[in-house]
Amino acid sequence: MKKIAYIEIDTHAEIAQAFMDIMKDSADFSVDYYFSKKIKDIVEENGETVFLSDSSMIMEQLKLKKYDLIIIGTVHRYFNTFHALVQKYNAAVIVHNINFSVASKGALMKSIFKGDLVYRLKLWWKEGLFYTSKTYRNAKSLLILDEELSSSTYKFLPLFYSEPIEKQENKGLVVVIPGGVSQKRRDYDRVFKTIQHLETGEKCEFIFLGKAKDDELKHLEKLSQKLPENVSIQYFSDRVSNIDFQKGMEKADVLWCPIQQKAEFFSREEIYGRTKMTGNLGDAIKYGKIAVFPKDYPSKLEFIIPEKENVLEQFKELKNTRFDFQENYNKKSVLKKLEDVLSGLISI
């Protein structure tokens, strides 16, 4: 049995959870997980071997065991630590922002003064910000979670699978907008305007399945007070629990994903579907839901539907549309593909 270490001491708890969920059925690989306290408090453990870690401990912890492969879930901090790690071990890094991963020293230097100055100076002085591109470049393998972004440089790591879920029969139309309610990454202004001006005789519920705060929370509070009688919204002012998220996703007739075409990471421009993956893709697969994306989002996947001008009528049509997620995304077949990829990474 091959031994893998999966490290997540930064951000992407949901990706770590996805890796845990699928790998617990593997008979060929044994995985040890190294999580920061923040990540460990979020993920749901089910008998896995999990060690509490941070940037000051991880190198010493890895010395205690021999691993065939080390997967680093996020390299958005602790660049000096991860640079030392990728030079010493057979390490693969999951890339979330391609343009950031190849940024030059000069570009990173300019970016320091364009955002949270104190935090970014800390990354420079204490965490080796200028090792960013070297860390990615010196890793044995670079991984990507969206197959349509894969290439000779970025190897597709299949993690997302669909569990068979019995479709709920809703009295009206239920549209779920998954993800944090922030104008930075999704066009919520357009969503609010669309809902506010809906004219329909059918009962419609819109669930904003992510934490809302600041201006977006104020908009939702105002919107909820002036909706037509048969239109309702549900939103959350606190972090959405795993249970509430699951309930909301299972209830959905269709997902609405109004992703901004462009986003920024460390003041570097990233483009969804080209240099950056959206988590909504994994959401749609996991819960077996058809998703409406902006028409300029580049995707050939059959369950990703370009948004039409009359989006309400589109939702109504899609409510009764079925896509067989089990054919391509059942757990057994995705796990087999994942194990093949992992075996290839070990043999490099």
Buried (B, 14 or more C-beta within 10 A) or exposed (E): EBBBBBBBBBBBBBBBBBBBBBBEEBEEBBBBBBBBEEBBEBBEEEEBEBBEBBBEBBBEBBEEEEBBBBBBBBBBBBBBBBBBBBEEBBBBBBBBBBBBBBBEEEBBEEBBEEEEEEEBEEBBEEBBBBBBBBBBEBBBBBBBBBBBBBEEEBBBBBBBBBEEBEEEEEEBBBBBBBBBBBBEBBBBEBBBEBBBEBEBEBBBBBBBBBBBEEEBBEBBEEBEEEBBEEBBBBBBEEEBEEEBBBBBBBBBBBBBBBBBEEBBBBBBEBBBBBBBBBBBBBBBBBBBBBBBBBEEBEBEBEBBBEBEEEBBEBBBEBBEEEBEBBEBBBBEBBBEBBBEBBBEBBEE
